[in-house]
Amino acid sequence: MEGRPYPGGRLEQSPHFLLAIRQAASQITLPASGREMVPFFSLLLENAMLSIPIAAGPLFLFAALMVSFGSPSTSEEALQDKALPLDNPKACAECHPRQYDEWKSSLHSQSWVDEAYQRALKHKRRPQSCYACHIPGSVLGRLPKRPRSRVERKEHGISCSSCHIKENKVHGPFGSKTEAHPTVQSPVFAKGSSELCISCHKTKVGPVLPLAKDFLASPLPKKGKTCMSCHMAKIERSMAVDPKTGKAVGPKRKGRSHAIQGPTHPKFLGHAFLLEAVFGPDKTILTLKNRAGHRIPGLLMRAFQVVLTAHDAKGKTLWTKKSLISGKASLGFGEALSFEAPKAAAVKAEVTHLFSAGRGIKNMGIVYAKTLKAPKK
């Protein structure tokens, strides 16, 4: 069919093809005034499912390249205002499917479309104050400041490009060369720094509490701990796969899971609590400690219902205490709830996660349940 038009036919292009076209277009340079114009292909790339008529063939590509006014500005200002290269996570998924699936399961991927967030925006006098961290452009390009918001692909929330793109290059812990995109080894990733997380999580806006400030004020950073130490599990694997075969490419390396764990992961949430008890001859001291690296909860809309009980040797309940840990009555780093109960043979703690998002209080389930028995004499 080469050289002959195919009526009605369209050729679906992969992200790799689109990237190749954009990179080719970037080789054409004009005076500064021309380069500031949005390239023709930048506009075409807004449609992730871009298709080109087969009948157009190379003539269309040549014409498109001729009207491309050079590469877009690579300044940080421009990166925030225009779509970033590889700004569609689905393009990343071709070679990094596991990382994509992990990210897709995280709250980062939902940061813009989340129903609770969208409802909260309606009550904000200046909703734009939330955009920088819910639809960030290049976080890396603005450190240590907060990122600037972007206008494209809002539905992807905090996407791959938010953390890994700076000046049209992909930054990561290794900097391995690839034909897919320009790659840079970034010290932020190589040393496992919390800088990316801190740039947004130090903020106090509306119901959001500044958890990063709690963490920085704790002794944890001096002990070598980072946000990722808890929220991004260690994992060893090849960083990419061949998009044609799905087979791993490159050696296995130590990295982090992109299934960023948080309040929507009950088991993970339970790790924030620790029940301790001192069984005395005439009384029992119960202590429920906060083991997180910051206050809990981290959002004014979240709370924890705590029920502590003491029992005799036959299981009869001798004492019950209910407490609420909320955004307005939070449990700080290293803090604990402590109560005195009668002499007991066993004590129990049950912590239930509650969420209020404008439609009443939703029971998210029990996240921590622990029983301690008095030592036998």
C-alpha positions, -999 to +999 in steps of 0.1 A: +000+000+000+031+022+001+025+054-019-012+047-023-039+064-002-062+041+018-097+057+019-108+063+054-078+045+069-061+059+100-029+049+117-029+048+155+004+061+168+021+049+200+036+073+226+070+063+213+061+075+178+047+107+192+079+113+212+101+106+182+081+132+162+083+158+189+120+152+193+125+156+156+105+188+157+127+201+185+157+201+162+142+229+141+152+262+156+140+297+149+146+331+166+135+334+202+101+349+193+094+318+172+105+293+198+081+308+223+052+297+202+035+264+210+047+238+185+022+224+162+029+189+175+024+200+211-012+207+203-016+174+185-001+156+215-029+169+237-049+140+223-034+108+237-050+087+210-036+109+181-041+092+147-028+103+114-045+095+081-025+069+062-032+087+030-012+117+043+019+096+046+053+113+049+041+145+033+019+152+063+048+146+086+071+169+066+045+196+066+039+192+103+076+195+110+079+226+089+052+244+109+067+234+142+083+265+156+112+249+173+113+232+207+092+246+235+110+266+261+128+244+287+127+270+314+110+260+346+084+288+340+074+272+307+074+237+321+047+247+346+025+264+320+027+239+292+023+201+290+055+183+299+071+157+276+057+123+284+031+140+305+006+111+299+013+083+324+000+058+298+031+066+277+052+057+308+032+025+312+045+011+280+079+004+295+071+007+332+038-011+336+043-023+372+052+012+384+022+025+365-002+000+381+012+008+415+008+045+410-027+040+396-037+023+429-024+053+450-041+084+462-015+104+441-033+093+409-066+104+424-055+137+438-076+158+414-106+135+407-112+125+443-148+132+452-139+145+487-114+169+472-137+182+446-164+188+472-139+206+494-129+229+465-165+242+462-162+256+497-128+272+492-127+310+487-095+305+467-096+270+453-065+277+432-044+275+464-049+238+463-039+233+426-001+234+430-001+201+450-031+184+435-021+189+399+015+199+401+038+205+371+075+198+377+079+194+414+116+186+409+120+219+389+108+240+418+126+225+448+126+235+476+096+256+468+061+243+462+055+233+426+033+254+402+001+239+390-003+227+354-033+230+331-031+198+311-042+163+320-056+173+354-073+139+357-039+123+363-034+142+395+002+138+408+016+120+378+048+104+367+059+137+352+052+157+384+081+139+402+104+127+374+104+154+348+127+185+349+137+205+318+122+179+294+144+151+309+134+121+330+152+121+364+156+090+384+180+072+408+202+056+381+203+077+350+205+047+327+207+057+290+177+048+269+163+057+234+129+063+249+137+096+265+166+117+278+176+105+313+194+121+342+206+106+375+191+129+401+207+132+436+172+137+450+164+101+439+198+086+442+202+095+479+165+088+487+157+123+498+123+134+511+125+167+493+098+160+468+074+149+495+082+178+518+076+205+491+038+198+493+033+180+526+047+208+547+017+228+537-013+238+559-042+245+535-078+239+545-082+204+560-046+195+551-022+193+581+016+200+577+029+165+583+063+171+568+070+198+595+063+172+622+087+148+605+114+173+601+111+183+638+115+147+649+147+128+654+139+105+624+157+124+596+190+124+617+186+086+619+185+083+582+147+079+579+128+094+550+091+096+540+098+067+517+111+046+546+074+041+556+053+050+526+071+034+497+081-002+503+115-014+492+114-036+461+140-052+438+133-056+401+142-045+366+132-009+361+116-014+327+103-039+302+103-043+265+070-029+254+068-054+225+075-085+245+068-075+281+101-090+291+123-073+317+151-050+304+182-043+323+195-057+356+175-060+388+179-031+410+168-019+444+141+006+443+107+016+458+072+006+451+050+034+437+019+020+455+024+049+480+008+036+512-014+059+533-047+061+551-066+040+525-044+010+534-058-004+566-029-027+575-004+001+569-025+025+589-025+000+618+013+002+621+008+037+635-005+023+668+011+003+696-006-009+727+014-014+759+003-023+794+017-025+829-002-051+850+001-042+887-012-058+918-041-034+922-043-015+888-034-017+852-019+011+831-028+011+794-009+031+769-016+036+731+014+051+714+016+069+680+044+052+661+040+073+629+066+098+619+041+127+623+009+135+640-022+114+634-045+118+616-030+139+588-063+154+576-090+172+595-116+150+578-101+118+593-104+105+628-097+074+649-122+060+674-102+042+702-118+017+725-097+003+753-110-024+776-098-044+806-109-080+814-107-105+842-094-141+838-128-153+826-131-126+799-156-104+817-152-067+809-141-047+840-134-014+824-140+005+791-126+038+778-135+054+745-114+082+730-114+101+697-082+110+679-091+137+654-075+165+633-084+190+660-073+166+688-045+148+672-019+125+686+015+141+679+048+123+670+059+101+700+027+110+720+004+085+736-029+080+753-025+067+788-052+055+812-055+037+845-078+007+848-086-018+876-064-049+881-069-070+850-059-103+835-059-089+799-064-056+781-076-049+745-074-020+721-095-015+690-090+015+667-115+023+640-108+047+611-135+073+605-138+096+575-160+127+571-163+141+536-195+162+537-219+132+536-218+122+573-192+101+590-181+069+572-168+040+591-137+028+572-132-002+594-109-014+621-073-007+615-057-019+647-068-046+672-045-059+699-049-080+731-022-082+759-024-107+787-009-103+822+023-124+826+017-156+845+032-158+880 
